[in-house]
Amino acid sequence: MRGTVVQSTGNFYDVLMADDSIIVCRLKGKFRLENKKQTNPIAVGDFVMIEKDEQNNYSIYEILPRNNYIVRSDIHKKEYKHVIASNVDQAVVIASLRQPRTAFGFIDRVLLTSEVYGIPAKVIFNKHDLYKEKDDALLQELIFSYNDAGYESFSTSVLNKENLEQLHAVFENKTTLIIGLSGVGKSSLVNSIFPHLNLKIGAISAYSEKGLHTTTFAHMYRINEHSFIIDTPGIKEFGLVDIDAYEVGHYFPEIRKEMHNCKFNDCVHINEAGCAIKQLLEEGKFSPTRYTSYITFFEEIKAAKKW
């Protein structure tokens, strides 16, 4: 029997079947050591084959080929990969400029990783009702830069019902991976447009303005017959894997579009003469926050001796 993994909780996997039933399965031991650099052999979104034994216990005996997947480095073992989800149509980053403030580097890490694995991405700035005047100016700059780079971006507010219909359309007929820090309002946003899901909503710590974790494991929810959402735990770190330093620019669409104008073919857009990216930056035609992220990622990967 074929099904889709909708939740992984340690040694058990919830598998959604064609009749909408959920079957709890274990994983046969032969899969556990196939990839020694991967922390989880099965991810939410995986298509699997299951079987029942004589004691009426179910197990996964085959993992079907993935259309795609997205990973991050393991928090404790940086050289290991953790597969966040597989077989997704898009990734949506939920961010906020207040309570809690999302670092631009976090957003860009998710976007870079999505580019590496060929997954389209969007950026949503939530909690717009909390923003001050200075935040709005920055918001417009960020939305412009992400849209210009090819990532659909807009603001939302559950309280003011801002752009909720536009957000609803984003999820239609897609399997969407939602990524964001704890407390940015992922669950509140989803509940506002799909109330039947009734996702658990967390609180904000008054001391740190950080979200309190409400999701322990990634979970896939069926919106309708052709639409699914994969909600992830509030991810604090998003380590980069499977990329060399010299490749970073190729995964920034706005750099990729202009890099052919650089004087040197091996330009890494830092100190080289005749660099088209540096020229655009000086002319105010390239996002300074995106460029800062590029430099940060380049130096981080280079320091890790991946280049």
C-alpha positions in Angstrom: 0.0 0.0 0.0 1.2 3.5 -0.9 0.9 6.5 1.4 2.5 9.9 2.3 4.5 10.5 5.5 2.7 13.4 7.3 4.6 13.3 10.5 7.7 11.7 11.9 8.0 11.3 15.7 11.1 9.4 16.6 10.7 5.8 15.6 7.1 6.2 14.4 5.7 7.7 11.2 2.2 8.8 10.5 1.3 7.8 6.9 -1.7 9.3 5.1 -3.5 6.8 2.9 -5.6 7.4 -0.2 -8.8 7.0 1.9 -7.7 9.8 4.3 -6.9 7.4 7.1 -3.7 7.7 9.1 -1.6 4.6 9.7 1.2 4.6 12.3 4.2 2.7 11.0 7.7 1.8 12.0 10.7 1.8 9.7 12.5 -1.4 8.8 16.0 -1.4 10.1 17.6 -1.9 6.7 17.0 1.8 5.9 18.6 3.2 9.0 22.3 3.2 8.0 22.0 3.7 4.2 23.2 7.3 4.4 25.6 7.8 7.3 25.7 11.6 6.9 21.9 12.0 7.1 20.1 12.2 10.5 16.7 11.1 9.3 16.1 8.4 6.7 12.5 9.4 6.1 11.1 13.0 6.0 7.6 14.5 6.0 6.4 14.5 2.4 8.0 11.2 1.5 6.0 8.7 -0.6 6.3 5.3 0.9 5.1 1.7 0.6 3.9 0.0 3.8 2.9 -3.5 4.8 1.2 -5.2 7.7 2.7 -8.1 9.6 1.0 -11.1 11.3 0.6 -9.0 14.5 -1.2 -6.3 12.6 1.7 -3.9 13.0 2.6 -1.7 10.0 6.0 -0.9 8.7 7.6 1.1 5.9 9.5 -1.2 3.5 10.2 1.1 0.6 10.8 4.8 0.2 9.8 5.9 -3.3 12.0 8.3 -5.3 11.7 11.9 -4.3 10.8 14.7 -6.7 12.9 17.0 -4.6 13.8 17.7 -1.0 15.3 20.5 1.1 17.9 20.1 3.9 19.7 22.0 6.5 22.8 21.1 8.5 22.2 19.3 11.8 22.3 21.6 14.8 24.7 19.4 16.7 26.7 17.8 13.9 27.3 20.4 11.2 28.6 17.8 8.8 25.3 15.9 8.9 22.2 16.8 6.8 18.7 16.9 8.2 16.0 16.6 5.5 13.3 19.1 6.5 10.7 17.9 3.9 10.4 16.3 0.5 8.2 16.5 -2.6 7.3 20.1 -2.1 6.2 22.6 -4.7 7.4 25.7 -2.9 8.8 27.1 0.3 7.3 30.1 2.1 9.3 32.1 4.6 7.2 33.8 7.2 9.1 36.7 8.7 8.4 39.7 10.9 10.1 43.0 11.7 8.7 43.0 15.3 7.9 40.5 18.0 10.1 38.7 17.2 12.3 40.4 14.6 13.5 38.0 11.9 17.2 38.5 10.9 17.6 39.1 7.2 20.4 36.5 7.1 17.9 33.9 8.2 15.5 34.7 5.4 18.3 34.7 2.9 19.7 31.3 4.1 16.3 29.7 3.5 16.1 31.3 0.0 19.7 30.2 -0.8 18.9 26.7 0.3 15.7 26.7 -1.7 17.7 27.8 -4.8 20.2 25.0 -4.3 17.5 22.3 -4.3 15.4 23.9 -7.0 12.4 24.8 -4.9 10.6 28.1 -5.7 10.3 30.4 -2.6 8.3 33.4 -1.4 8.7 35.8 1.5 5.8 37.0 3.7 6.3 39.7 6.3 3.7 39.1 9.0 2.4 41.2 11.9 2.3 44.4 9.9 -0.1 45.9 12.4 2.8 46.1 14.9 5.2 48.0 12.7 6.2 51.6 13.3 6.8 54.2 10.7 10.5 53.4 10.4 9.6 49.8 10.0 7.3 50.5 7.1 10.0 52.3 5.2 12.3 49.2 5.6 9.4 46.9 4.8 8.9 48.5 1.4 12.6 48.3 0.6 12.7 44.6 1.5 9.6 43.8 -0.4 10.9 45.6 -3.5 14.3 43.8 -3.3 12.8 40.3 -2.9 10.2 40.8 -5.6 13.0 42.2 -7.9 15.1 39.1 -7.2 12.1 36.9 -8.2 10.7 36.0 -4.8 7.0 37.1 -4.5 6.9 39.1 -1.3 4.2 41.0 0.6 3.0 41.9 4.1 0.2 40.4 6.1 -1.7 41.0 9.3 -4.3 38.7 10.9 -5.6 41.5 13.0 -6.2 43.9 10.1 -7.0 41.0 7.7 -4.3 42.4 5.3 -3.6 40.4 2.1 -5.1 37.2 3.5 -6.8 36.5 0.2 -3.5 36.9 -1.6 -1.9 34.5 0.9 -4.8 32.0 0.4 -4.0 32.0 -3.3 -0.3 31.2 -2.6 -1.3 27.8 -1.1 -3.8 26.7 -3.7 -2.9 23.5 -5.5 0.5 23.4 -3.9 2.4 21.4 -1.3 4.0 24.2 0.7 6.7 24.1 3.2 6.3 27.0 5.7 9.5 28.1 7.5 9.9 30.8 10.1 11.2 31.5 13.6 9.0 30.7 16.6 6.5 33.4 17.3 6.3 35.0 13.8 2.7 33.9 13.5 2.8 30.9 11.1 0.0 29.1 12.9 -2.2 32.3 13.3 -1.8 33.0 9.6 -2.7 29.5 8.5 -5.7 29.4 10.9 -7.0 32.7 9.6 -7.3 31.3 6.0 -7.8 27.6 6.8 -9.7 27.6 10.2 -10.5 23.9 9.9 -6.9 23.1 10.5 -7.0 24.7 14.0 -3.2 24.7 14.4 -1.9 25.3 17.9 -0.8 28.9 18.5 2.1 29.8 20.7 2.8 32.7 23.0 5.6 35.3 22.9 8.1 35.4 25.8 7.9 38.9 27.3 11.5 38.6 28.4 13.1 37.7 25.1 10.3 38.5 22.6 11.1 35.0 21.2 8.4 32.6 20.3 7.7 29.6 22.6 7.9 26.4 20.6 4.5 24.8 19.9 5.6 22.5 17.1 7.9 19.6 18.0 7.9 17.8 14.7 7.3 18.8 11.1 3.7 18.0 10.2 1.9 17.9 6.9 -1.7 19.1 6.8 -4.2 18.5 4.0 -6.0 21.7 3.1 -8.0 20.1 0.3 -7.6 17.4 -2.3 -4.7 19.2 -4.1 -3.3 21.5 -1.4 -1.0 20.6 1.6 0.9 22.6 4.1 4.0 21.4 5.9 4.4 23.2 9.2 7.9 23.1 10.7 9.2 23.7 14.2 10.5 27.2 14.8 13.9 26.9 13.3 16.6 29.0 15.1 19.5 28.0 12.8 19.6 27.2 9.1 23.0 25.8 8.3 24.1 25.7 4.7 25.1 22.4 3.1 25.9 21.0 -0.4 27.5 24.3 -1.7 31.0 25.7 -2.2 31.9 29.3 -1.6 32.5 30.1 -5.2 29.0 28.9 -6.0 27.1 31.2 -3.6 26.6 33.9 -6.2 25.0 31.5 -8.6 22.2 31.0 -6.1 21.4 34.7 -5.7 19.1 35.3 -8.7 20.0 39.0 -8.8 23.7 38.2 -8.9 23.3 35.4 -11.4 21.5 37.8 -13.7 24.3 40.4 -13.7 27.5 38.4 -13.1 28.2 38.0 -16.9 28.9 41.8 -16.9 31.8 41.4 -14.5 35.3 41.9 -15.9 36.6 38.5 -14.8 34.8 35.2 -15.2 35.9 34.0 -11.8 34.8 37.2 -10.0 33.4 36.5 -6.5 32.1 40.1 -6.2 34.1 41.2 -3.2 37.3 43.2 -4.1 37.7 42.5 -7.8 38.2 45.3 -10.3 35.4 45.7 -12.8 32.8 43.8 -10.7 29.3 44.5 -12.0 27.7 43.6 -8.7 29.8 46.1 -6.7 29.1 48.7 -9.2 25.3 48.2 -8.9 25.7 48.3 -5.1 27.5 51.6 -5.3 24.8 53.0 -7.5 22.1 52.0 -5.1 20.7 49.4 -7.5 21.5 46.3 -5.5 20.0 45.6 -2.0 22.7 46.2 0.7 21.0 43.6 3.0 21.1 40.9 0.3 24.8 41.8 -0.4 25.6 41.5 3.3 24.0 38.1 3.3 26.0 37.1 0.2 29.3 38.1 1.8 28.4 36.4 5.1 27.6 33.1 3.4 30.7 33.3 1.2 33.0 33.8 4.1 31.2 31.2 6.3 31.5 28.5 3.7 35.1 29.4 2.8 36.1 29.3 6.5 34.5 25.9 6.8 37.0 24.8 4.1 34.3 24.0 1.6 36.1 26.0 -1.1 
